[in-house]
Amino acid sequence: MSHTILVFDSGVGGLSVLQEIRQLLPGQHYHYLFDNARLPYGELGEAELIRGCVALIEPMVKQLNADIVVIACNTASTLVLPALRQCLSIPVVGVVPAIKPAAQLSQRHHIGLLATPGTVKREYTHELIRKFAGDCRVELFGSSELVMLAEQKMAGIPVSQLQLQKLLAPIAESALDVLVLGCTHFPMLKTELAQALGHGIALLDSGEAIARRVKELLPADLDTTKQETVAAYYTTATISDGLKQNLQQLGFTSVNKVS
């Protein structure tokens, strides 16, 4: 039996998570909901963010008869999961910045977290650092500009490597050896980030771990041989032709505005 999996993000960043889940669990019914009308989430107030996410996700779960929801957004995951779990009876999976594996991987005991300003400031993030990276020096870097660069890339607009180098200069000049990509948008720029930072810094994200968690929460006898469904839903009035084309190239057969 195939299952219906709803993946949610503020923009295209969650596609990096969706890709990992699809690789691990082919043949399912995938629905990608992105709230691009309120992008970037890192700059929204907490109450507004929670209210808007629940108002979008709860009716979509009912409409699709979804079996599981993945909140593929670090900013939303730290805030929205309790509210969603209160109103939904299905599993809800969130994203946690890969602080723990980064601390284990670092040879220099010096790691960095690159995330949205909201995630960088949040107490939840600092608790993760205290819990899993107490023996490391941890540098925090907040950027909303990188979110928009990832959005532009998916819309078919080339990423300016010069702009990227300027944004990443504080990281490149530090002595850290592992950088956590604490926003699901950032793996979309992995090639460009690696080029800008050089080979001395390992880049870590949570995509594979989320995919494994989704697999754990679905029945063990999951059928992965069926025809896959991949549909997308956005909240702006329209999206660019470039983004539509890129979504089609990723296998989306349906791309529509949220009704």
N, C-alpha and C positions, 0 to 999 in steps of 0.2 A: 504493500500500500504506500502511495506517495503522500507526503505531508505538505501543508501550506505554511510557509515561513515568511513572516513579515519583517523586513529590515528597515529601520528608520534612522534618518540623519537630518541635519539641517541643510545639507547640500550634497555634493557628489562624493564627499569623503568616505561615506559608508560603503561605496562601491568597492573599496579596498578590502573591507570585511566580507561583503557579499561574495567577492571573487574567491576568497579562502573557503567559505562555506560551500559554494558550488563545486569547488575542486574535491572537497572531502565527501560531499553528499550530492552527487548528480541525480537527476531524475525527479527532483521535487518541484513543487509549485512555489516559485519565488516572486515576491512582490516587494518592490523598493519604493518607499515613501520618503520624499525629501521636501522639507519645509523651507524652500529657498526664498520664500517671501520674507522670512525673518532672519535671514543669514546676515552676519555671523552670530551664532549663539553666545559666543564668549563676551559679547557686549550687551546682552539682555539682562534685565533684572530677574532675580530668582523666581519670584512669584509669577511674573509674566511668562517666563520660560516654562514653568511647570504647568500652568493653566493651559497654555497653547498646545503643548505636547499631548496632554491627556485628551484635549478636545479633538485633536486630529487622530490619535492612535486608537482610542476606544471604539469609535464608530467603524473605523477601517477593519479592526479585528472582527467585529460582528458581521460586517459586509462580506468579508472574505472567508469567514469561519476559520480563522487562522489557528494553527496548533501551537505556535511559539512566536514570540516577538523578540527581536534583537535591537537594542538601542545602540546603534553603531556610532555613537557620538560621546566623547569623553565628558564634555561639558554637561550634556543632558543626563548622562548616566549617574553622575554624582548627585543629582537633584531629583530626577523624575521617577526612579525605580520604586520608591516606597508608595507614591501616589498611584502608579500604574498597577502595582501588585494588589493594592486595595480594591481596585475596580475590575480587575481581570482575574479569571480563574485558570488561565494558561500560564506556562513558564515565561518569565521575562528575563532576558540576559542582557547584562550591561558590559561596558568596556572599562577596564582598569589599566592605567598606564603601566608599562612593563618595568616598573622600578625593581621588583624582586629579581627577575632574570638579569637585568642590567648590572645590579650589584654583584651578582654571582659571577658574571662574565668579566667584569673589569679587572684588569691586571694592576692598574695604578690606584685602584680604590678611589677613582675620580670620575664621576658620571655627570651627565647633563640631562635635563628634561626640557624638551621643546614642545610647547603647548599653547593654547589660547590664553590670553591674559586672565580669563575667568578661572581656568583650571589651575594655573600657576598660583593664584591667590587663595584658592579654596582650602579650607582646613583639612578636608578629606585627603588632598594630595600630600600635605605636610605630615599627616598621620601615616600614610604609606611609606614616606621617606624615613620617618622615625622607626617604623616597624621593620622595614626590610633593608634599609641602607644606612644603618647607624654607624657602620665602620667606613663609610665612604664620604668623601666630599661631594656634595650635590649642588650643581649650579642650575638655576632656573631661568629659562628664556621664554618670554611671552610674545606671541606674534599673531595678529589678525591678518596682516598683509599676506602671509603665506597661505592662509585659507583662500583668499581671493585669487592668488596666483594658481592654486590648484583648480579652482572653479574655471578660471580663464583657460587653463590647459585643456580641460575637458570640453570647453566650448570651441576648441580648435585654434586658440590664440597662443602663439609661441611664448614660452617663458623667457624672460630676460635674465640671462646668466649674470650679467653685471648687477642688476637689481638684487638678485639672489645673494651674490657675494657680499654686497653691502649689508643686507639684512642679517647674514650669517657671520659677519666679521667677528663679533664677540665670542662666538663658539669656536671659530677657526683659530683664534688667538689664544684660547684656553688650552690647558694641558690634559683635558679629559680624553678618555679612550672609548667610551660608550655613550651614545646619545639616544635617549628614549624619544620616539615620535609619539607624543602624548595627545595627538589629535588625529582622527582617522583621515583627515584631508592630506596629512603630510606624506604617507606612503605613496600617494599619487605622484609625488615629486621626488621619489627616492633616487632616481637616476640623476636628476639635476642636483639634489642635495649632496650626493656622494661626489659628484664632480666638483662642487663648490668647496667641500670640506676636505677633500683628499682621502687617501686610503687609510689614514691613521685612526679614523673614528668609525667604530661599528654602529650601524643604525638598527634599532630594535623597535618593533611595534607589536600589537596584541592580536593581530588578525588570525594567526594559526590557533592561538589559545582559545579564542572565541569560537572558532569553527569546531574545535574538539568539545567544547562545553555544549554547543548545540547538539552535537551527535550524542553526547551522554544523556541529554534530556529527552531525546526522541526514542521511540521503541527500538529495541535491538534488531527486530526483524524488518527493518526499513528496506523498502524496495528501491533500488537505485538504477533500475533498468528502464523505467518508464520515460515517456516523452516529457522533457522539461518545459515548464512555463516560466517566463521571465517578463514581468510587467513593471512599469515605473509610473509613479504619480507625483506631480509637483504642485506647489501652491501659488506660484506667481500666475499672472494672466497668461503668459506664454513663455516659452524658452527658445533659445537661439537654434538656428538650423544646424550649427556646428555641434551643439550638445546632442541634438536629436540623432545626428549621424553617428556620433561616437557611441551613444547608447545602443543604436542598432548594430554597430560593429561588435559590441559586447554581448550581443545575443538577445537584446530586448525586442520583443515582437509587438509590444503595446506600450505607448508613452502618452499619458493623458493628464490633464489637469484634474485635481481632486474635485469631485462633484459635490 
